[in-house]
Amino acid sequence: MGGKIPQSGRQTLKTAQSASSLPRAGIFCYSISKMTTREELKNTVFHTAIIGAGAAGLMCAGSFVQRKILLDRNPKPGAKVSVSGGGNCNFSNRFVSASDYESQNKHFCKSALAAFKPQDFLRLMEQHHLPWEERTDGQLFAFGARNVVRMLMRRAEEAGTQLLCGTQALDIRAENGLFTVETSAGPVHAQRVVLACGGLSYPSLGASGFGYKMAEKWGLRLVEQRPALVSLSFPKPVKEAFGALAGNSVPAAVSCGKHRFEGHLLFTHDGISGPAVLSASLYWAPQTPVVVDFLPGEDALAWLHAQKNTAKTFSAALHGKLPHRVVKTLLAGLGDDLANASRAALEEAARRLNRWTFVPAGTGGYTRAEVTAGGIDTRQINPSTFEVRSVPGLYVIGELLDVTGRLGGFNLHWAWCSAYAAAKALEEQF
């Protein structure tokens, strides 16, 4: 692997040798050159204008060699990538498949996933001497998210990209065979436009509804957007009973409908969070119950029966399995007398331990959501090129589309593979 990777407790994944079409590493600068005057900007016709310098926009810009401009409203590119994975960037997952994505058009993502695989991004990491590691369930992490952003910027510069940050896109028009992107820095003219401006999550990092606004302007159907990979909020009575548990983290399995996820559950002041909860939230809809198993893989009723003759209290029986405060709160109203508990009390305790159920009052919203579910209906998009069928020259990639991955590196991989597919199509357009 490229770079020095500590071997203790870490696995690596061999990279594919078939991705020879990807741009190769060379001598790089750390920044992309900028336009100097409004007049220069106004009088230039670019091959492509890419709106949004996040994961998808940067990847697209670096994956085909044409004169292009990359616009972003943030002062620096890759803002969301820079904080992903707790700052270490969970950039992909070795087990990526179409079944890891939620969409009304479930087959749409297959072509892009087949054309750009986890091994292909690993090859880029190695070319740029960036170390990485594989964690639980195939999650692939970098050692420093900002290093990934720098790598993407280097590729973009090599591929003929000019970057215009701190610039807000205001509108897009098509006239005389060209697109005009109206921006806060003046008009930008291009033969093609790529919408890579992301969803509504992380508004503090520049998220806006511009992409959806443009989709509606061009007559594209939208699947209702909602926060996803997000915490779930307790209704008021549950919040009052469980609020004191904020900060406690326990292993659990969280189910929403037919979907079940194991991992840590974190109690918050408002409800529950943690990997298992975030994963389940992708499938949650208002009024849908969520079921929590606090003893995954354990038959709680059988365990309590087995402990009844040796442990006098529920707390003692569950010592080492759940924190005392969690047990007391979860089994409130049943007392703590296991030795003399009735069968009905044992069954109720077991139900709360294995099938504790509540209907969330809502989610943590876009400020806490990792991604936006829903978006532009993919039935209007060519799955091989990502061009809008009804608007030749207009492309849509990444989170704007109605394709949402589960937790574990799947959404960043979608950004890479959708951007790469669009770039290969744009490369053929002269």
Secondary structure by P-SEA (a helix, b strand, c coil): cccccccccbbbbbbbcccccccccccccccccccccaaaaaaccccbbbccccaaaaaaaacccccbbbbbccccccccccccccccccccccccccccccccccccaaaaaaaccaaaaaaaaaaaccccccccccccccccaaaaaaaaaaaaaaaccccccccccccccccccbbbbbcccccccccbbbccccccccccccccaaaaaaaaaacccccbbbbccbbbbbcaaaaaaccccccbbbbbbbbccccccccbbbbcccccccaaaaaaaaaccccbbbbbccccccaaaaaaaaaccccccccccccccccaaaaaaaacccccccccccaaaaaaaaaaaccbbbbbccccccccccccccccccccccccccccccccccccccccccbbbcccaaaaaaaaaaaaaaaaaaaacc
